[in-house]
Amino acid sequence: MPMKIVLIAPYENLARDAEEVCRAYGERVEILLGRMEEGVRLGRRAVAEGAAVLISRGGTCLRLAEQAGVPVVEIAVTAYDVLRALTRAAERGKRIGVAGFTNVIDGLAELRPILRVPVVPIEITGEDEESRRRLEAAVRDEGVDCLVGDTSVVMQGANLGVPCVLIESGKTAIWSAIQEAKRIVAARMAERRVQTTLRTAIDRANQGLLVLDGGTVAFANRTLLAWIGRDTCAGLPARQCLPPSLCDFADAAPEGHRSDVIRVGGQLCFAERHCLGEEGRVMVVLSRVEEIESAERQVRQKRAMGGHVAHYTFDDLYGPSRAMRAVVARAIHFAQTDSSVLIVGETGTGKEVLAQSIHNASPRARGPFVAVNCAALPDQLLESELFGYEDGAFTGARRGGKPGLFELAHGGTIFLDEIGETPLHVQQRLLRVLQERQVMRIGGERVIPVDVRVIAATNQPLWQFVQEGKFRKDLFFRIDVLRLHTVPLRERREDIPELTERLLHQLWYKRKGVGARPRIDPAIYPILQDYHWPGNVRELQNMCDYLVATAGSGRIGMAEILDWLEHKALPDTAPKEAPAAPGTGEVPPVDATLEDVERWAVERMLQHTGGDLTRAAQTLGISRTTLWRKLKQWQADAGSAGHGTNLA
Ligand SMILES: Nc1ncnc2c1ncn2[C@@H]1O[C@H](COP(=O)(O)OP(=O)(O)OP(=O)(O)O)[C@@H](O)[C@H]1O
């Protein structure tokens, strides 16, 4: 509703001039006629009916300013208005008294030289006794024979029997006063908008807000009123309308900021009290514990999702064999549960793809998927990566500490790859986390609850590790709740044609379709199906990558496959007379064991790649971890046999 402006005109000419100004400038101002007490009565009624600003003049204006309760703009008396009145008065008297407030008579002395008649200033403040006495004295003692002033002067002058001239405000002064009133209205509207917005925001806040002044409720927002089932509380003694728990919390010593968890109208709340600086005024902010926990979950989830996302789904697992389908069907079933999963299988058989797919098909799909390779990190680093650390936990620790992967996996899944490689002291800590579902950072004392599903994977005989004391039995049973066995490629040879075709197409597409689209000659499938595939699908993938990169015409036949087999330095594919890779040594002796041959092949490959483990593992078709494990094993064997083999 627009705010109303009302002009109270103490005399008729002013009302008429104001109407003309409004008409001429299109101003919307209500004009009422009434002077002094009558003007005040009209003004107060206008305010009661919604007037936001009043305009008036002289004594009426003064009274309104004291009593109306809204801003009152004065129509100023300008020097021109006074001059106009004096000119008229000079025609009616020989000595003129100008009566009014100081603002009217100030500056009169400067006008004297240009006036034809003498002028006497009479300072009055209205229609009081003193003002009347001064007017009388001017007429009686100073020879004033005509009075100039506002309506009250004119009335009193008439009683004294002296001719009077009213100082009338010009239209410019009226227009200026209306503009000033409009500025005030605009400012008040803007203020009202801010107040309404603030009020709505405070009422709609999820938190309950309470301000107490001494023992009385100064303010309670809608949220709090709803919790305690009241329409209002303002002005009531706190103990009369608020739950005792809230009053006790607000009253309790020590003064200043304090917080606690309390129950308010059935809501468990985190309460904070702030002193507002003024004597006895306190503000209490109540947040529902449930909401804080949910917000915390969201924050943790948001942070955790940074980079920890599962990309694969079950659609990414190719292979029409019954064995493959059975594994996928079992995994889909496991995805619906929240129990730990242990995936057992050779390298490159899709254990991580399965883990990601299970996560993406589970109710935790929107949470993070955090993968960690337990074999790829040095012992100490693995521990701090998994569980995090507090500030100053050890030399070189990041300032402010660091959350561990378990914390980052909150609300989602953690994939512990190569779980069999976890050192025993980390296993013990891992067991505690899985049992208690909470982590304690290294060097820390507080426990952090974590809601994480665990999927572990291994290509090691884990149960044998348990028997050899290398893996904790209790941890084994914690992890081995639902078991999945991936099937090596050589045991599902019927998958090889489809896998090869799909991988070829996928890799060609990944290279943005550069070169001819690969077309494979079905005659070579029997050769691929005869092959041992120690690196499983990863090795098949590497082969396809090689073929896409090298088969210029796109046609893949026997020659291309032989080329790839020759390119590989694997012992079970490389013929004894195979041409040596650049920088290689002699072939192993005829009576060498399979392990000797494997070691020979790995050494040749590492020489070939200049010690680059990643590239060597890729070309050999095994994972980097498998390669690393083999090297560690051979080094340990060499150590115990008393001679060193530098394979790294
Ligand atoms: N059935 C499958 N269909 C399509 N691609 C597959 C399949 N199995 C594995 N792969 C691909 O093979 C590669 C290796 O898979 P993954 O990393 O899941 O194996 P892994 O068993 O975890 O290996 P490792 O034990 O060496 O870590 C990936 O690029 C994956 O996409």
The ligand as a Tripos MOL2 file, in Angstrom:
@<TRIPOS>MOLECULE
LIG
   31    33     1     0     0
SMALL
NO_CHARGES

@<TRIPOS>ATOM
      1 N1         34.8160  -57.8330  -18.4220 N.pl3     1 LIG1
      2 C1         35.4260  -56.7120  -18.8220 C.ar      1 LIG1
      3 N2         34.9290  -56.0070  -19.8410 N.ar      1 LIG1
      4 C2         35.5440  -54.9000  -20.2810 C.ar      1 LIG1
      5 N3         36.6800  -54.4060  -19.7710 N.ar      1 LIG1
      6 C3         37.2170  -55.0690  -18.7520 C.ar      1 LIG1
      7 C4         36.6280  -56.2380  -18.2140 C.ar      1 LIG1
      8 N4         37.4130  -56.6710  -17.2050 N.ar      1 LIG1
      9 C5         38.4260  -55.7990  -17.1180 C.ar      1 LIG1
     10 N5         38.3290  -54.8430  -18.0390 N.ar      1 LIG1
     11 C6         39.2640  -53.7490  -18.2890 C.3       1 LIG1
     12 O1         40.5630  -54.2130  -17.9220 O.3       1 LIG1
     13 C7         41.3050  -53.2330  -17.2390 C.3       1 LIG1
     14 C8         41.7290  -53.7900  -15.9040 C.3       1 LIG1
     15 O2         40.5780  -53.9120  -15.0720 O.3       1 LIG1
     16 P1         40.6550  -53.7280  -13.5050 P.3       1 LIG1
     17 O3         41.6220  -52.6290  -13.1730 O.co2     1 LIG1
     18 O4         39.2980  -53.6230  -12.9860 O.co2     1 LIG1
     19 O5         41.3060  -55.0900  -13.1020 O.3       1 LIG1
     20 P2         41.7950  -55.5810  -11.6850 P.3       1 LIG1
     21 O6         41.3430  -56.9650  -11.5490 O.co2     1 LIG1
     22 O7         41.3620  -54.6290  -10.6430 O.co2     1 LIG1
     23 O8         43.3690  -55.5200  -11.8770 O.3       1 LIG1
     24 P3         44.5460  -55.4130  -10.7810 P.3       1 LIG1
     25 O9         44.3670  -56.5640   -9.8260 O.co2     1 LIG1
     26 O10        45.7730  -55.5560  -11.5970 O.co2     1 LIG1
     27 O11        44.3940  -54.0910  -10.1540 O.co2     1 LIG1
     28 C9         40.4320  -52.0440  -17.1360 C.3       1 LIG1
     29 O12        40.7900  -51.1070  -18.1170 O.3       1 LIG1
     30 C10        39.0260  -52.5700  -17.3950 C.3       1 LIG1
     31 O13        38.2610  -51.6160  -18.0490 O.3       1 LIG1
@<TRIPOS>BOND
     1     1     2 1
     2     2     3 ar
     3     2     7 ar
     4     3     4 ar
     5     4     5 ar
     6     5     6 ar
     7     6     7 ar
     8     6    10 ar
     9     7     8 ar
    10     8     9 ar
    11     9    10 ar
    12    10    11 1
    13    11    12 1
    14    11    30 1
    15    12    13 1
    16    13    14 1
    17    13    28 1
    18    14    15 1
    19    15    16 1
    20    16    17 2
    21    16    18 1
    22    16    19 1
    23    19    20 1
    24    20    21 2
    25    20    22 1
    26    20    23 1
    27    23    24 1
    28    24    25 2
    29    24    26 1
    30    24    27 1
    31    28    29 1
    32    28    30 1
    33    30    31 1
@<TRIPOS>SUBSTRUCTURE
     1 LIG1         1 GROUP 0 **** ****
